[in-house]
Amino acid sequence: MFEAENLRDWIGLSVVDNTESKVGTLESLYFDTSTDQPAFAAVHVGILGGQKLVFVPLTGALVAPKHLKVMFTKKLIKDAPFIATDGELQSTQESELFAHYDMAYVTGSAGERRLGRR
């Protein structure tokens, strides 16, 4: 895995899918609150009037000089739960996000959120 502080350097650059087809632009990172590791990327997609942020897991992601490559298809990513570009991921959306990518979702022992934006 890559270092989180290095991944921040890719904010604003392209995100490509597993076939290197451009999905959008890296907007922000969401960390797993239990491990403090980067877990999801918020990706800016769409054109004027239809812009949104979709979420894609960073599992298996690779960084390159000009893009971040994620290990999911463009279609799966674009169908993922999303928020408005000026929005915030709500705690109630977290389980839906994990389910979309067929990932297990478990909150903290006291019901804490699983993801936090940094």
Beta strands, then each sheet from edge to edge (+ up, - down):
strand 1: 14-16
strand 2: 22-32
strand 3: 37-45
strand 4: 52-57
strand 5: 62-63
strand 6: 67-69
strand 7: 82-83
strand 8: 115-117
sheet 1: 5+ 6- 1- 2+ 3- 4+ 7-
sheet 2: 5+ 6- 1- 2+ 8-
end
